[in-house]
Amino acid sequence: MASREFDVAVVGGGLVGAATAWGLAREGCRVALLDEGDRAVRASRGNFALVWVQSKGLGLAAYSAWTVRSSNAWAGFAAILKDETGLDVCFQRPGGFHLALSERELDARATSLKRLHNQPGAVDLRAEILDHDRVAKMLPDIGPEVVGGSYCPFDGHVNSLRLFRSLHTALRARGVAYLPSHRVEDITREGGVFRLATQQGEICAGRIALAAGNANMRLAPMVGLEAPMKPERGQIVVTERLRPFLHHPIVTLRQTDEGTVMIGDSKEESTDPAGLTLGVAATEAERAVRMFPRLASANVVRTWSAIRVMTRDGFPIYDESETHPGAFVLCCHSGVTLAANHALTVAPMIARGALDPALVAPFSARRFHVQAVE
Ligand SMILES: Cc1cc2nc3c(=O)[nH]c(=O)nc-3n(C[C@H](O)[C@H](O)[C@H](O)COP(=O)(O)OP(=O)(O)OC[C@H]3O[C@@H](n4cnc5c(N)ncnc54)[C@H](O)[C@@H]3O)c2cc1C
């Protein structure tokens, strides 16, 4: 089979790869986007769709700043996509809540915000702790068990599947070669050209961006990079469509633009489908009903679980290879939140041929090279 040649090959057609490929095409690059087939494990098809800021960056202030930057860029990003595709991804940023069902939970939330705020280099998230009455002014349907919550004006949400569809529509319109069923098995570099071996033949490119989610762990070492990952399962419960009542997203539930209520923020280390039980989803639903008693009479129409792309410390990895110049790796949880950054900030860097040192310094995988204690 003949090989095909591109300026950049992006490996992984999830939200991170699609946003990056689109950003590269906007910079004038000839781009191939290689993906697996329909049965692949893909976080981008099963997420909760928050553009979320208020809990990001404890332990790495640069991650807070990076998240705020994407939240601020999101409206512009959505507008460009709409311009190119006619599709509205329904981005809204009304500010979001993290609700507490006990004083203990509220104290823990306040402590966590204080620690975020007190970190060296912290950005001002403008987050505040509100008591029950102040929360009720913005969320009139909360139940009596809600003692309060934290609010952050940078938080929002989007229609995540429409985002995915609109990115793929925009990719097509810009001539990006989307290549499904092109699982990359091996990567080599000869004479300044990367050769990506797939069962459908070889793809050649001057640069590569690895955006294969948890599979970056296997691919990155082929080009002198690394991506230590720790995948994690999340479960989501979806109700029938209800009349609009929830005008702010909450970290554990949100009403979509279509009227359904999505519930879920679970984290399980086990990713084995055999270990999937109803207990986790039941706990999520039970807490949702305590927050909004009206949900007790709502019918559940769907539940699903999906595997989060999670680095070993939970913070993103953006890196470029020293041994294989032109090879980049991108992986993160929060690929919805960070989509604006990937398309508008990271992709132009890759198009120029190098990540900005200010991005690599906090987010390089070299941070995992801590010396073992003897
Ligand atoms: C339950 C849940 C809730 C979430 N909620 C939110 C949220 O509210 N807000 C938010 O910002 N984020 C959220 N996320 C995270 C978000 O969905 C992910 O960060 C994002 O989807 C990651 O995108 P990705 O492209 O890196 O990974 P994926 O979607 O997993 O895509 C990786 C792609 O790479 C392909 N691939 C793998 N190996 C190869 C190979 N060898 N060759 C070619 N292709 C390959 C796969 O087929 C796949 O299509 C949530 C995730 C889950 C699971």
The ligand as a Tripos MOL2 file, in Angstrom:
@<TRIPOS>MOLECULE
LIG
   53    58     1     0     0
SMALL
NO_CHARGES

@<TRIPOS>ATOM
      1 C1        -17.3640   10.0790   32.8500 C.3       1 LIG1
      2 C2        -16.4960   11.2000   32.3640 C.ar      1 LIG1
      3 C3        -16.8450   12.5090   32.6260 C.ar      1 LIG1
      4 C4        -16.0540   13.5560   32.1460 C.ar      1 LIG1
      5 N1        -16.4510   14.8350   32.3590 N.ar      1 LIG1
      6 C5        -15.7460   15.8640   31.8540 C.ar      1 LIG1
      7 C6        -16.1870   17.1930   32.0100 C.ar      1 LIG1
      8 O1        -17.2530   17.4530   32.5700 O.2       1 LIG1
      9 N2        -15.4170   18.1980   31.5130 N.ar      1 LIG1
     10 C7        -14.2330   17.9490   30.8740 C.ar      1 LIG1
     11 O2        -13.5610   18.8960   30.4780 O.2       1 LIG1
     12 N3        -13.8010   16.6790   30.6870 N.ar      1 LIG1
     13 C8        -14.5280   15.6500   31.1570 C.ar      1 LIG1
     14 N4        -14.1170   14.3640   30.9590 N.ar      1 LIG1
     15 C9        -12.8410   14.1450   30.3190 C.3       1 LIG1
     16 C10       -12.8840   14.2610   28.8280 C.3       1 LIG1
     17 O3        -13.9120   13.5060   28.2950 O.3       1 LIG1
     18 C11       -11.5260   13.7750   28.3130 C.3       1 LIG1
     19 O4        -10.5060   14.5720   28.8590 O.3       1 LIG1
     20 C12       -11.4000   13.8680   26.8560 C.3       1 LIG1
     21 O5        -12.4710   13.2550   26.2190 O.3       1 LIG1
     22 C13       -10.1180   13.2110   26.4580 C.3       1 LIG1
     23 O6        -10.0590   13.2200   25.0920 O.3       1 LIG1
     24 P1         -8.9180   12.4500   24.3440 P.3       1 LIG1
     25 O7         -9.0690   12.8300   22.9430 O.co2     1 LIG1
     26 O8         -7.6160   12.6710   25.0160 O.co2     1 LIG1
     27 O9         -9.2410   10.9190   24.6380 O.3       1 LIG1
     28 P2        -10.2680    9.8920   23.9640 P.3       1 LIG1
     29 O10       -11.6150   10.4480   23.8100 O.co2     1 LIG1
     30 O11       -10.1490    8.6290   24.7660 O.co2     1 LIG1
     31 O12        -9.6940    9.7050   22.5340 O.3       1 LIG1
     32 C14        -8.5020    9.0330   22.2740 C.3       1 LIG1
     33 C15        -8.6220    8.5310   20.8620 C.3       1 LIG1
     34 O13        -7.3960    7.9430   20.5110 O.3       1 LIG1
     35 C16        -7.6810    6.7970   19.7390 C.3       1 LIG1
     36 N5         -6.5120    5.9220   19.7930 N.ar      1 LIG1
     37 C17        -6.0400    5.2160   20.8490 C.ar      1 LIG1
     38 N6         -4.9650    4.5010   20.4900 N.ar      1 LIG1
     39 C18        -4.7340    4.7870   19.1850 C.ar      1 LIG1
     40 C19        -3.7690    4.3540   18.2520 C.ar      1 LIG1
     41 N7         -2.7890    3.4960   18.5890 N.pl3     1 LIG1
     42 N8         -3.8440    4.8220   16.9840 N.ar      1 LIG1
     43 C20        -4.8240    5.6870   16.5980 C.ar      1 LIG1
     44 N9         -5.7760    6.1270   17.4740 N.ar      1 LIG1
     45 C21        -5.7250    5.6780   18.7350 C.ar      1 LIG1
     46 C22        -8.9240    6.2130   20.3830 C.3       1 LIG1
     47 O14        -9.5860    5.3740   19.4930 O.3       1 LIG1
     48 C23        -9.7030    7.4770   20.7130 C.3       1 LIG1
     49 O15       -10.5830    7.8400   19.6690 O.3       1 LIG1
     50 C24       -14.8920   13.2830   31.4250 C.ar      1 LIG1
     51 C25       -14.5360   11.9670   31.1400 C.ar      1 LIG1
     52 C26       -15.3330   10.9300   31.5970 C.ar      1 LIG1
     53 C27       -14.9610    9.5380   31.2600 C.3       1 LIG1
@<TRIPOS>BOND
     1     1     2 1
     2     2     3 ar
     3     2    52 ar
     4     3     4 ar
     5     4     5 ar
     6     4    50 ar
     7     5     6 ar
     8     6     7 ar
     9     6    13 1
    10     7     8 2
    11     7     9 ar
    12     9    10 ar
    13    10    11 2
    14    10    12 ar
    15    12    13 ar
    16    13    14 ar
    17    14    15 1
    18    14    50 ar
    19    15    16 1
    20    16    17 1
    21    16    18 1
    22    18    19 1
    23    18    20 1
    24    20    21 1
    25    20    22 1
    26    22    23 1
    27    23    24 1
    28    24    25 2
    29    24    26 1
    30    24    27 1
    31    27    28 1
    32    28    29 2
    33    28    30 1
    34    28    31 1
    35    31    32 1
    36    32    33 1
    37    33    34 1
    38    33    48 1
    39    34    35 1
    40    35    36 1
    41    35    46 1
    42    36    37 ar
    43    36    45 ar
    44    37    38 ar
    45    38    39 ar
    46    39    40 ar
    47    39    45 ar
    48    40    41 1
    49    40    42 ar
    50    42    43 ar
    51    43    44 ar
    52    44    45 ar
    53    46    47 1
    54    46    48 1
    55    48    49 1
    56    50    51 ar
    57    51    52 ar
    58    52    53 1
@<TRIPOS>SUBSTRUCTURE
     1 LIG1         1 GROUP 0 **** ****
